[in-house]
Amino acid sequence: MTYDLYIGDRAFSSWSMRGWLMLEKFNLPHRSHMVGLYSGTMAEDMAELAPARLVPTLRDAYGNVVFETLAMAETLAEQNPDAGLWPADAAARVFARSMTSEMHAGFSALRGDCPMQLFHQWVGFKPSDAVEADLRRIEQLVGMARTRFGSGGPWLFGQYSVADAFYAPVAARIAGFGLEVDQTLQAYVTTTLSDRAFQQWRALGISEVYEPFPYPLALQKAPWPAT
């Protein structure tokens, strides 16, 4: 089964990154289609995918359109039961689904104040109290996942899972804004940024030129963190 994935600009579309990683990291055959998120052609590009209206959107080999990332995760896991999208251990799977759902619905301050961009690191960004609260909660979740279930590898639950696809944009935000986090979360950020699939996505994203640059800030820029 080959999937068709409709995505926005890779350097900025955190939701698109999640969708693509769920396919790429589990070796699920797919074709990517760019949608004009910033060029103004998004509605036209997605007209045939109604009722979908946002990216990412997935279409499977049966023509089913999945237009929400949690639904996408469950659909992929259901259609590919041997791919290992969720942890095999039942307790780890419960925790992973809970973490993923909280990431999907929460952390609005971090999302709003620190939009994902993969070009550089902003220097001198001062996080609000609300962003700091989001970071402390993420530290708690990542720390518990790694302590309880992470002995089998460097990812949240040892081996890569859907949860890691959903938290990849968090790692990108922490890196892109130079946010201070605890040692465990910083190690997880480094693991994510060092991953081949993440680096492939970023390389494609920063190959595009944007003028004006989306989400500009009156801050100095530093190179993207080395890994």
Secondary structure, DSSP 8 states (H G I E B T S, - for coil): --EEEEE--TTT-HHHHHHHHHHHTTT--EEEEE--TTTT-HHHHTGGGTT--SS-EEE-TT--EE-SHHHHHHHHHHH-TTS--S-SSHHHHHHHHHHHHHHHH--HHHHHHS----SEEEES----HHHHHHHHHHHHHHHHHHHHH-TTSSBTTBS--HHHHHHHHHHHHHHHTT----HHHHHHHHHHHH-HHHHHHHHHHHTS--SS-SS--SSEEEE----
